[in-house]
Amino acid sequence: MEIVLSPDPVLKQECEDVSPSELREMKKLAKQMAKTMYDSSGCGLAAPQVGITKKIIVIDCNQDGKKKPTCLINPEIIETAGEPVTECEGCLSIPGISLPITRPEDITVRYMNLKGEEITHHATGFEARCIQHECDHLHGVTMFEHLSLMDRIKAFQEYEAALAAGAKPGDVSVEDADE
C-alpha cells in the first residue's frame, strides 16, 4: 500500500460507513494498513491515507516496542473531557513537519471491532490524541485545518520545503529526510 500525500483530494473527502457485511474485507484491509503504518514508523493510519474512503482506522499507541494494533471501524468520538492540550503532531500524509495541535486530553470513542462487536473505549493522553487525529482523516480534516490562516500558510510553506528536501512518510522533520 502507498500512503497518499497531501494535497491529494482523497484526504478532503468524508468517508463512508463500513457495513457489517464488509467485515471480511476490512480484516484484510486492516492487516495491510497496519503493515503500512509500521513500515512508515507510524502510530496510526486512516483508510483515506491509503486512498480508501471507508471509516476504518488502525492505531498502535503501545510504547514498549511490541506491536499491538487496534482496528476501529466507524469510530465516533462521543465524549471529550479534560483541559485542551497543545502538542506537536506529525502525519504520515504530511511528512517532514510537525505542527502544534490543540485537542481534548480525554475522549470516549464508540466503534465496531473486526468481529462486528460494538466497543465503547475511554482514551487519555497520547492514545486519545492519536484516535482524534485519525478520526479527523475520516471526515476530510488534516492537521492544516486546525491552524489559523497565517499558521496554515506558514505550515504549507514548511511542508513544500520538506517535500523538496525528500521527506517521506514517517519523517516528522526535514532532518529525518536527510538520514
N, C-alpha and C positions, 0 to 999 in steps of 0.2 A: 504494500500500500504506500502511496505517496501522500505526504502531508501538503495540503493546499495552503498556499501563502496569500496573505493579504496583499492586494485588494481584490482577490478573486470574489466574484459576485455570490458564490455559494455561501460565503461566510456572512452574508447580509440577509439570508433567507430565514423565514420562520419554518421550523421543521415540522414534519407530520408525526402524529402519534403512531406508536407501534401497536398493532393489534395482537391479541393472544395467538392468533393463527400464524403469526410471523415469528414466533419464538424460536423455532428450529433454525431458521436462517440467521436470527440475531445471535445465537450461540456461536456460530461460525464467525460472524462479523465481530463479535466481542473479542474472540480469541485473536483475530487478525489485528484489531485495534490495539489490544494490549501489547502484542509483539511490536507494533509500530511505535507505540508510546515508549516502551523500554528501549528500543533501538535508538531513540532520539533523546534518551535520558529525561523523559517527561514524567510527571506525576498525574497527569490527566489528559484525556483526549475525548473530544466530542465528534460524533459522526460527520457533521459538516466539515470538520477539519480534514477528512479523508474523502470529501466530495459526496457524502450521502446525507440527504435531508430527512433523516429519521431521528426521533428523540431517544437517543441512546448515548450514554457516556461511560467511559471506563476510567476509574481512578485507582491510584495506589499511593496512599499517603504514609505508608509504613516506612519509617526512617531507620530501621535496623538493617537494611540491605536485603531482607528476604522479600521475594516477590509475592504479593498478596493482592491481586487485582480484584476490584469490586465493579460489577456492571450495574448501572442504574438505567432502567428503561422507563420512559415517560416521567422523569423526575419532576417534581413540583415542590418548590420551597413553600411550605405552608405557614411557617412562623419564623420570625427573626427576633433576636434579643441581644442584650448587651450593648455596650458603647460601640459606636463605629470606630474601626481601627484602620489606619492607613499603613500599608506595607507595599513594597515593590513586588510586582508580579512580572513573570515572563510568560511567553505564549509560544507554543510550537509553530503556530501560523504567523507569528510576527517575530522572527528570530533576530538576535543581535541587540535587542534593547530590553530593558525592564522599566516599568512605569509605576509610580505611586498610585495605588487604587484604594479607595475607602470603601469598606464593606462591614456589615454587622459581624460581630465576633462569634455569635451563636446562631445556629439555624436548626429547624426541623424540616426534614425533607421526606416526602412520600414518593415511593417509586415501586415498580414491579421488578422482581429479580428474574433471572433466566429460567426459573421454574414456574413463572407465572404468578408467584405469590406477591401480595401487596405488603410492602415493608414501610414502616414509619421509623425514621432514624434521626436522632439528635446528634449534631456535629458541632464541634468547637474549634477555635484556632485555625491551624493550617488546613485541616480537613474541611472545615466549613468554607474557608476561602477557596479551596480547590473546587468544591462542589458548585459554589456560586459562579466561579469563573467558567466552568464547563457548561452549566445551565444557561449562562448568558449566550454561549455559542448556539444553543438550540433555538434561541429567539433572535438570531441575527445581530447580536451585540458583541463587539470586540472591546479590548481594553481602551481603544481610542475613544469610544463613546462615553467613557467615564470621565473624560478630561474636559476642561474648559476649552473654548475655541482656540485661544492663544497657545495653551499647552498642547493641544491636539496638533496644531501646525508645527510646533517645535518637535513633537514626537514623530510625526511623519517625516520630517527632515532627518532626524536621527536614524529612523528606520531605513530610509533610502540610502543613507551613508553606510549603514551596517550591511545592507544587501550588496552594495558596491564593493565593500571590503570582503565579501564572501561569506557572510553569515548564513548558517544552515539551521534547520530546526534543532532545538536543544541549546543553541547559543543564547545566552542572556546578556552578552555584551560583545562589543567589537573585539575585545581581547580574546574571547573564546574562539572567534573566527580565525584568529592568527595561529592558533595551536594546531 
